Amino acid sequence: MSEENGSERLDVDDGSDAEDGVSARERLEAEADRAVTEFDEGVVDLLAWVLDTETRARIYVYLRQHPGSTSDEVAEGTGLYPSTVREALAQLNEEETVERHKRESAGAGNNPYEYEAIAPSALVHGVVGQVQEQLNAVFNLDRRLNGDQEDDADGETDTEPVRITVEDADE
């Protein structure tokens, strides 16, 4: 606010920037789009680590956003080759990361499979055991190399395992 001749005036930004021709609103929207894109890429990177490949991660994300999609719909939506999608979906189904069932149709003919990705919390539960094993191997190796561990009578090391607990948000 500024004060002129005893009256108060509220300075309002009209959203325009005469210097570069770009409004504050346009800059803010561009930054928001960039942040969302970076977040999405980060999520895909994390899922690529969990699911082994970026292809499988992209398929998982697409199916979370579009449950009940066919392999052709997934291929079109992700920009991946249909044969690549079919192969990845078969693997993900075998690993129980996606579920599939026949699409119901009133007419005769070939009913394609529809796919749906499991919930992220279920995906995390499946990965926790693998992460725990890897952490235990690293920590126990580090302890052994530093001479912090001693073998018991059976020749086994007596260490506490790394435990990871994942709780649902509802709990």
Secondary structure as the mmCIF struct_conf table of DSSP 4:
data_model
#
loop_
_struct_conf.conf_type_id
_struct_conf.id
_struct_conf.beg_label_comp_id
_struct_conf.beg_label_asym_id
_struct_conf.beg_label_seq_id
_struct_conf.end_label_comp_id
_struct_conf.end_label_asym_id
_struct_conf.end_label_seq_id
STRN STRN1 SER A 2 GLU A 4
TURN_TY1_P TURN_TY1_P1 ASN A 5 GLY A 6
STRN STRN2 SER A 7 ARG A 9
BEND BEND1 GLY A 15 GLY A 15
TURN_TY1_P TURN_TY1_P2 ALA A 18 ASP A 20
BEND BEND2 GLY A 21 GLY A 21
HELX_RH_AL_P HELX_RH_AL_P1 ALA A 24 LEU A 51
BEND BEND3 ASP A 52 THR A 53
HELX_RH_AL_P HELX_RH_AL_P2 GLU A 54 GLN A 65
BEND BEND4 HIS A 66 HIS A 66
TURN_TY1_P TURN_TY1_P3 PRO A 67 GLY A 68
STRN STRN3 SER A 69 SER A 69
HELX_RH_AL_P HELX_RH_AL_P3 SER A 71 THR A 78
TURN_TY1_P TURN_TY1_P4 GLY A 79 GLY A 79
HELX_RH_AL_P HELX_RH_AL_P4 PRO A 82 GLU A 94
TURN_TY1_P TURN_TY1_P5 GLU A 95 GLU A 96
BEND BEND5 THR A 97 THR A 97
STRN STRN4 VAL A 98 LYS A 102
HELX_LH_PP_P HELX_LH_PP_P1 ARG A 103 GLU A 104
BEND BEND6 ALA A 106 GLY A 109
STRN STRN5 TYR A 113 ALA A 117
HELX_LH_PP_P HELX_LH_PP_P2 ILE A 118 ALA A 119
HELX_RH_AL_P HELX_RH_AL_P5 PRO A 120 LEU A 145
TURN_TY1_P TURN_TY1_P6 ASN A 146 GLY A 147
STRN STRN6 ASP A 151 ASP A 151
TURN_TY1_P TURN_TY1_P7 ALA A 153 ASP A 154
BEND BEND7 GLY A 155 GLY A 155
STRN STRN7 THR A 157 THR A 157
HELX_LH_PP_P HELX_LH_PP_P3 GLU A 160 VAL A 162
TURN_TY1_P TURN_TY1_P8 ALA A 169 ASP A 170
#
